[in-house]
Amino acid sequence: MQKKLHPSKEAKYIKIYAYKIADETVNKFSKDLPLYDSVAEILLEKGFDTQFNIQLTGTSGVQHPFDIVAKREGILLVADVSLTGDKNDAVSLLGKKMDVNPTEVLLIDLSDRNELLTLGNVYGITILNGGNEKQLKRELRTFLTTVD
């Protein structure tokens, strides 16, 4: 089979459309997972009033979004969900932690990677493995026994 070469002037051009969903939109909908039901159930068992996707005002006056906020008798627990295990998720949460000054800070890592554990230790953020729902429940229950 012989290939034919055609000059570009003879080519027929057609428009091809491509769409990209914004990362913020993907993150928003990816985080609306059954994981929230499991976390809410456990926090409720432990007496926490829990809200999802809300903002808290820090000492600076800046409003910071958190995926999960739970309150109980003088305890303020905040948590974010990391879909990819990106270290920037931990850095972002550290900044919010410093301004809001909650009692406890969690980062639920859905990536099933262990790279955030070291940063969590340095930043004073508890990292929970959310890649496996049973393991997440177990880790959350264990963590909450230390919160009093």
Backbone bond lengths (Angstrom), bond angles and torsions (degrees), N, CA, C in turn:
res aa  C-N    CA-C-N  psi(-1)  N-CA   C-N-CA  omega(-1)  CA-C   N-CA-C  phi
1 M - - - 1.444 - - 1.529 108.06 -
2 Q 1.286 114.10 126.74 1.457 120.34 -176.57 1.524 109.32 -98.86
3 K 1.337 115.72 134.61 1.467 120.63 179.62 1.514 108.98 -87.33
4 K 1.327 114.04 141.59 1.465 118.98 176.37 1.518 108.85 -105.05
5 L 1.277 115.75 139.86 1.448 121.38 175.02 1.521 108.32 -103.82
6 H 1.325 116.10 135.73 1.453 121.27 179.99 1.524 109.25 -121.15
7 P 1.304 117.48 140.10 1.474 119.64 175.31 1.527 109.90 -65.36
8 S 1.309 116.84 149.01 1.466 120.90 -177.94 1.523 112.13 -60.77
9 K 1.327 118.56 -25.51 1.466 121.08 179.57 1.521 111.76 -67.79
10 E 1.304 116.94 -23.31 1.466 120.62 179.92 1.529 111.80 -90.16
11 A 1.301 116.32 -9.45 1.460 119.54 -177.47 1.524 110.75 -70.45
12 K 1.319 114.86 147.84 1.460 121.00 176.37 1.538 106.82 -100.35
13 Y 1.302 115.78 123.71 1.457 121.07 -178.00 1.520 109.60 -101.82
14 I 1.327 115.90 135.41 1.463 120.41 175.41 1.530 107.45 -129.37
15 K 1.316 115.38 151.40 1.462 120.29 178.69 1.523 108.88 -80.18
16 I 1.287 114.58 134.34 1.463 120.36 174.16 1.528 106.58 -119.81
17 Y 1.308 115.14 124.56 1.459 120.11 -177.51 1.523 109.86 -96.72
18 A 1.310 115.15 140.85 1.456 121.24 176.48 1.526 107.69 -132.84
19 Y 1.295 115.21 140.66 1.456 120.72 -179.81 1.519 108.60 -124.33
20 K 1.306 115.43 142.39 1.454 120.76 177.07 1.522 108.05 -125.67
21 I 1.300 115.29 129.43 1.455 119.98 177.47 1.525 107.98 -79.93
22 A 1.316 115.79 131.40 1.471 120.88 -178.52 1.530 110.31 -59.14
23 D 1.332 116.00 142.13 1.462 121.11 -179.58 1.528 111.62 -56.71
24 E 1.327 116.92 -37.16 1.466 120.47 -179.82 1.527 110.71 -61.55
25 T 1.319 116.61 -39.25 1.464 121.14 -179.99 1.522 110.43 -68.45
26 V 1.316 116.41 -44.00 1.462 120.29 178.09 1.525 109.32 -60.06
27 N 1.329 117.03 -46.21 1.465 120.52 179.96 1.519 111.74 -62.04
28 K 1.319 116.55 -42.28 1.466 120.10 -178.00 1.521 110.85 -60.04
29 F 1.320 116.89 -47.75 1.454 119.84 -176.48 1.524 112.29 -78.59
30 S 1.309 117.46 -28.59 1.463 120.20 178.47 1.518 110.88 -68.65
31 K 1.310 116.54 -29.32 1.457 119.68 -178.40 1.518 112.58 -81.55
32 D 1.313 118.54 -13.78 1.459 120.91 176.05 1.523 107.97 -81.53
33 L 1.298 115.01 72.71 1.452 122.09 -172.69 1.520 110.41 -114.59
34 P 1.320 116.23 164.73 1.473 119.47 173.81 1.525 111.96 -57.90
35 L 1.334 116.54 -18.31 1.450 121.82 177.13 1.530 110.73 -52.59
36 Y 1.324 116.96 -40.21 1.460 120.69 -179.07 1.518 110.85 -61.65
37 D 1.327 117.31 -39.30 1.468 120.59 178.72 1.527 110.48 -62.14
38 S 1.324 116.10 -43.42 1.468 120.54 -179.82 1.523 111.13 -64.13
39 V 1.330 116.07 -45.61 1.467 120.63 -179.95 1.531 110.25 -63.52
40 A 1.327 116.42 -45.27 1.466 120.32 -179.65 1.526 111.11 -60.99
41 E 1.313 116.70 -41.36 1.467 121.43 -179.79 1.528 110.79 -60.40
42 I 1.314 116.69 -45.29 1.469 121.04 -178.78 1.528 110.99 -68.70
43 L 1.331 116.76 -43.41 1.469 119.61 179.57 1.525 110.68 -64.16
44 L 1.314 117.53 -38.40 1.467 121.67 177.51 1.532 110.50 -63.67
45 E 1.342 116.81 -42.91 1.470 121.75 176.01 1.528 111.14 -53.90
46 K 1.337 115.25 -37.47 1.469 121.09 -176.82 1.531 112.54 -90.32
47 G 1.341 117.01 9.16 1.459 120.97 174.32 1.514 116.20 85.29
48 F 1.317 118.36 15.76 1.463 121.87 -179.89 1.527 111.38 -89.83
49 D 1.329 114.98 139.13 1.463 122.18 168.80 1.528 105.16 -87.11
50 T 1.332 117.36 120.62 1.456 121.15 -170.30 1.519 112.65 -119.71
51 Q 1.335 115.79 137.82 1.466 122.46 175.79 1.522 108.51 -130.86
52 F 1.330 115.55 152.66 1.456 121.38 -178.96 1.516 110.76 -118.96
53 N 1.330 114.95 145.06 1.466 122.68 176.16 1.527 112.59 52.71
54 I 1.326 115.75 58.53 1.468 119.94 177.78 1.530 109.17 -124.71
55 Q 1.322 114.29 168.88 1.463 120.56 179.96 1.519 109.55 -114.12
56 L 1.324 114.72 142.71 1.462 121.59 174.51 1.519 107.86 -119.48
57 T 1.319 115.30 143.17 1.461 120.28 179.05 1.523 109.78 -88.80
58 G 1.325 114.97 127.08 1.463 120.68 179.59 1.519 111.11 -84.84
59 T 1.328 115.86 177.43 1.468 121.29 179.48 1.519 111.20 -62.10
60 S 1.322 116.26 -26.93 1.467 121.21 -179.90 1.528 112.49 -75.49
61 G 1.342 115.90 -11.95 1.457 119.78 -176.09 1.525 112.46 93.55
62 V 1.334 116.87 -7.85 1.465 121.52 179.10 1.527 109.57 -79.34
63 Q 1.340 115.48 139.70 1.463 120.28 176.74 1.522 109.16 -90.41
64 H 1.331 115.84 130.45 1.459 122.01 -177.26 1.523 109.91 -115.74
65 P 1.339 116.90 128.67 1.475 119.40 178.05 1.531 110.73 -81.11
66 F 1.321 115.50 138.73 1.462 122.29 174.71 1.521 107.93 -128.83
67 D 1.321 115.73 145.22 1.458 120.01 177.63 1.522 111.15 -71.68
68 I 1.338 116.61 -37.43 1.465 121.71 -178.12 1.523 108.48 -138.88
69 V 1.325 115.44 133.51 1.464 121.31 173.59 1.523 106.72 -131.44
70 A 1.328 116.16 126.21 1.461 121.16 -179.44 1.530 108.82 -128.73
71 K 1.341 115.59 136.67 1.464 120.73 -178.96 1.528 109.74 -128.34
72 R 1.342 113.70 143.23 1.461 120.62 175.73 1.517 108.49 -159.95
73 E 1.305 117.95 121.24 1.466 124.57 172.28 1.534 113.89 33.40
74 G 1.301 117.52 66.07 1.454 121.54 176.38 1.516 115.24 80.95
75 I 1.324 117.54 2.87 1.466 120.76 178.61 1.526 108.27 -108.18
76 L 1.315 116.04 127.34 1.464 121.76 174.76 1.521 107.68 -115.66
77 L 1.323 115.54 113.99 1.455 122.02 179.44 1.523 107.92 -110.38
78 V 1.321 116.79 126.95 1.465 121.15 177.29 1.524 108.03 -120.19
79 A 1.334 114.97 148.45 1.465 119.22 179.62 1.515 110.18 -147.80
80 D 1.307 114.54 147.63 1.462 121.95 171.51 1.518 107.71 -123.03
81 V 1.318 115.25 160.46 1.453 121.86 178.66 1.522 107.81 -112.35
82 S 1.320 116.52 129.62 1.459 122.05 176.12 1.518 108.22 -105.14
83 L 1.320 116.67 116.91 1.464 120.53 -179.93 1.511 112.51 -75.87
84 T 1.337 116.45 -32.12 1.465 120.70 -170.69 1.527 114.47 -112.85
85 G 1.317 118.15 -8.12 1.465 120.30 -176.05 1.518 112.44 74.78
86 D 1.325 116.75 21.35 1.465 122.59 -178.44 1.526 109.77 -71.27
87 K 1.341 116.27 134.19 1.470 120.38 -179.32 1.523 111.71 -61.29
88 N 1.329 118.28 -24.75 1.464 120.58 178.31 1.525 112.23 -65.16
89 D 1.332 117.29 -25.19 1.462 120.00 175.70 1.531 110.13 -65.42
90 A 1.324 116.50 -39.40 1.471 120.89 177.81 1.522 110.90 -70.13
91 V 1.326 116.79 -40.36 1.465 121.13 179.55 1.531 110.24 -63.76
92 S 1.323 116.29 -43.40 1.467 121.20 178.33 1.525 110.89 -61.71
93 L 1.325 115.94 -43.99 1.463 120.17 179.80 1.528 111.04 -65.70
94 L 1.320 117.28 -34.92 1.472 120.75 176.86 1.528 110.37 -61.11
95 G 1.318 117.30 -44.93 1.464 120.77 178.83 1.522 111.74 -60.24
96 K 1.321 115.69 -43.46 1.473 119.82 179.03 1.524 110.68 -66.88
97 K 1.329 116.07 -38.98 1.475 121.41 178.63 1.524 110.57 -59.38
98 M 1.320 116.59 -45.07 1.465 120.75 -177.51 1.525 111.61 -63.94
99 D 1.322 117.69 -34.47 1.459 120.76 -176.90 1.534 112.25 -84.60
100 V 1.323 117.46 -38.15 1.471 121.30 -176.57 1.526 111.70 -86.51
101 N 1.350 117.12 -29.90 1.460 123.87 179.43 1.535 113.50 55.97
102 P 1.337 117.26 56.88 1.462 120.24 177.52 1.527 111.40 -75.51
103 T 1.314 116.04 166.99 1.459 120.95 178.00 1.525 110.87 -70.54
104 E 1.334 115.93 -43.82 1.458 121.70 -177.81 1.524 110.08 -134.52
105 V 1.340 116.36 145.90 1.460 121.84 -179.23 1.533 108.75 -132.20
106 L 1.331 115.30 127.56 1.463 121.28 179.61 1.520 110.41 -122.02
107 L 1.308 115.76 148.24 1.456 121.90 169.77 1.520 106.00 -127.97
108 I 1.322 115.97 117.00 1.462 121.52 179.97 1.525 107.17 -93.31
109 D 1.321 115.06 113.88 1.460 122.01 -175.17 1.528 110.13 -97.05
110 L 1.335 116.47 111.52 1.461 121.15 -179.27 1.524 113.38 -87.38
111 S 1.327 117.34 -2.42 1.462 120.47 -172.93 1.523 113.91 -80.42
112 D 1.317 117.30 -13.47 1.465 121.17 -177.31 1.523 112.12 64.88
113 R 1.328 116.71 24.84 1.456 122.19 176.26 1.520 107.70 -110.02
114 N 1.295 117.33 159.14 1.471 120.75 -177.47 1.517 113.62 -106.22
115 E 1.315 117.67 10.84 1.459 121.15 -173.65 1.530 113.71 -68.01
116 L 1.315 118.08 -24.17 1.462 120.18 -177.84 1.530 112.91 -82.47
117 L 1.317 117.31 -15.71 1.468 120.03 -175.88 1.525 112.58 -58.69
118 T 1.318 117.57 -43.99 1.465 121.34 -179.45 1.524 110.43 -64.19
119 L 1.330 116.49 -46.43 1.472 119.62 178.57 1.522 110.74 -61.47
120 G 1.316 116.28 -41.26 1.460 120.23 178.95 1.511 111.71 -57.62
121 N 1.326 116.49 -43.00 1.470 120.49 178.75 1.519 111.27 -62.96
122 V 1.323 117.25 -43.30 1.463 121.72 -179.43 1.532 110.61 -66.96
123 Y 1.339 117.24 -40.39 1.464 122.05 -175.06 1.528 113.96 -87.15
124 G 1.314 118.38 -6.61 1.462 120.51 -176.90 1.517 111.82 72.51
125 I 1.322 116.25 33.86 1.463 122.62 179.16 1.526 107.22 -116.21
126 T 1.324 116.54 128.22 1.458 120.52 177.57 1.516 109.06 -80.44
127 I 1.329 116.35 126.12 1.460 122.01 179.67 1.524 107.87 -101.58
128 L 1.334 116.12 125.49 1.456 121.32 176.38 1.518 108.98 -112.51
129 N 1.317 116.21 139.21 1.460 121.20 178.91 1.525 108.86 -81.94
130 G 1.327 116.08 111.42 1.458 121.00 -178.95 1.509 113.48 -100.36
131 G 1.333 117.33 6.20 1.461 120.74 -179.12 1.513 112.85 -68.57
132 N 1.321 116.40 -24.21 1.455 122.37 179.43 1.529 107.21 -125.99
133 E 1.320 117.33 118.91 1.465 121.24 -173.55 1.529 112.61 -60.59
134 K 1.318 117.62 -41.99 1.472 120.24 179.36 1.525 110.85 -62.93
135 Q 1.328 115.61 -43.30 1.464 119.76 179.56 1.526 110.64 -65.23
136 L 1.341 116.81 -40.57 1.463 120.44 178.05 1.520 110.58 -60.33
137 K 1.311 117.17 -45.96 1.471 120.36 179.27 1.527 110.82 -59.47
138 R 1.324 115.68 -45.02 1.460 120.40 -179.44 1.529 110.63 -62.77
139 E 1.348 116.65 -46.64 1.467 120.80 -179.43 1.520 111.39 -64.10
140 L 1.333 117.09 -40.38 1.461 120.38 179.75 1.518 111.82 -66.05
141 R 1.323 116.46 -43.91 1.473 119.76 177.68 1.530 110.60 -61.09
142 T 1.324 116.61 -44.08 1.468 120.69 178.87 1.521 110.57 -61.84
143 F 1.327 116.28 -45.76 1.467 120.67 178.80 1.530 111.06 -58.81
144 L 1.330 116.88 -45.37 1.461 120.52 -175.64 1.522 113.15 -66.82
145 T 1.329 117.71 -19.76 1.479 119.48 175.79 1.527 110.08 -68.84
146 T 1.327 117.38 -22.03 1.474 120.73 -179.99 1.523 112.37 -89.10
147 V 1.345 117.18 -7.75 1.462 121.73 -176.11 1.521 109.26 -98.40
148 D 1.306 115.49 103.12 1.482 120.00 175.23 1.485 111.68 -160.41
